[in-house]
């Protein structure tokens, strides 16, 4: 009977998870009760909040008098946070809209005070309650309501209501396309293999999990050491080969490198039991075997992006443990190895939440990456959700589709077993950083890595916060060159030379150097203008042998014959 009862519980949990988007109501309730009970027994905190409320009401009343009665422009009594651009338009400085947004910001600030620094509340629950309160307030922001947004009202009057009609049509079209599983409007103008992922190359290896692409050289001579790129499998590889003008692959081949890229297969129900170790063996190690056969006698520069970087670091540590010296260097793009400070994504990761997701994945065999994307969008709801609703539905304007937006809409899935191991072993238990992670049934220690490391963090990364990425300095006992660049998790990495308004900081920490914490490193490292790509290319060149003839495409005699043209057959699979 026990298996039957467990099946009933899992079925109920899965049904609820489908309605909540995978969020656990129990986790939210637990956090709320923790906060509410401790707040109820904290009279000092209550008194502080009452005083703050009175002061804020007085500030707002004074502001209202100056702007409404005296009819003159008054300095705001509270400024939005630097990243909050909802009230940038000058129309918000006109009465009564200035009163509306000032009242909202004061309310938002009060609720932040109310949900934080309550004695006795755990840090995890405090962060979750503060986050939930912020989401509720953002949903009712005056910028999101047509009758309190002066920009929307002006546009409605200017067009005689046509903007609202256009917005309604946009909303209907988006709902229809979502119901039919179609990509967003405009994404069809960026077909893979014709507009994106067009760097010439060949598929030289394929197994049930990956295709390996070898890109054609664009220079007469190349560095002997090939570059193997391991992207994350929660996204498709061609973010690093978008359009010709912003393709990292094209840039590297133009700098005289032979580039190999892993293209992960989108898993289905039959792949539900693929584990994290399978991704190391069938992914990184299988690809490395192929690269070593195609470019024999030369070590490999390996680069990993996001989760691909985490996997690559595990592989590099296991190789060093086992005496496998095929890697020349290790590059990590926005990749975390210690998950104790993994940012606001940890709000969605706890025992209750993971158990909930396991029930959801049990029937499907996979987790749809759209749920992962939804979690990231919630973290930046003002930028990725509400601003889009205002623009597309209230103003009736479509933002032009870009290659990066089209790529972002090309979602993938994650095998149930692998995703559970990832969330439990890495995020929840932090096994990798604490020496408990096992590869080939033996412990892996990142301190075994002895090859030089080039690590990139981005200033506005909500997926892999740069201070978390920076912990590589504490985990690897080797030379680390760290780059902090402008942008976020995707736009910061896709930062081609010539891209406007880009900057980065770079500094190398040798094994004998003393440790600087992130803030000290930031203060001591001056920023430079432009893209960080040339700095990485120079770093690779310094650790490579002199130029020579490029290797052949594939190695049929070693079992790596050309199987087809890039971008391959796996990437178009839905």
Protein Blocks (a to p, Z undefined) as FASTA:
>chain_A
ZZmmmmmmmmmmmmmmmmnnopafklmmmmmmmmmmmmmmmmklmmmmmmmmmmmmmmmm
mmmmmmmmnopacddfbdcdfklcklmpmklmpcfklmmmmmmmmmmmmmmmmmgoiehi
afklmmmmmmmmmmmmmmmgfklpmklmmklmmmmmmnnommmmmmmmmmmmmmmmmmno
pacehjlmmcghjlgokagcddfbdcfkbccdddddfbfbdcfbdcdddddfkbcfklmm
mcfklcfklmmmmnopacdddddddddfklmmpcfklmmmmmmmmmmmmmmmmmghiacd
dddehjlmmmmmmmmmmmmmnopakbfbdcdehiafbfklnojmlmmgcfklmmmmmmmm
mmnopacfklmmmmmmmmmmmlmmmmmmmmmmmnopacdddfklmmmmmccdddfklmmm
mmmmmmmnommmnopaceehiacdfklpmbdcdddddfklcklgfklmmmmmmmpgcddd
ddddeddfklmmmccehiahiacddddddfkbccddfklmmmmmccdedjfklmmmmmmm
mmcccddddddedjfknopacfbdcebjklmpZZ
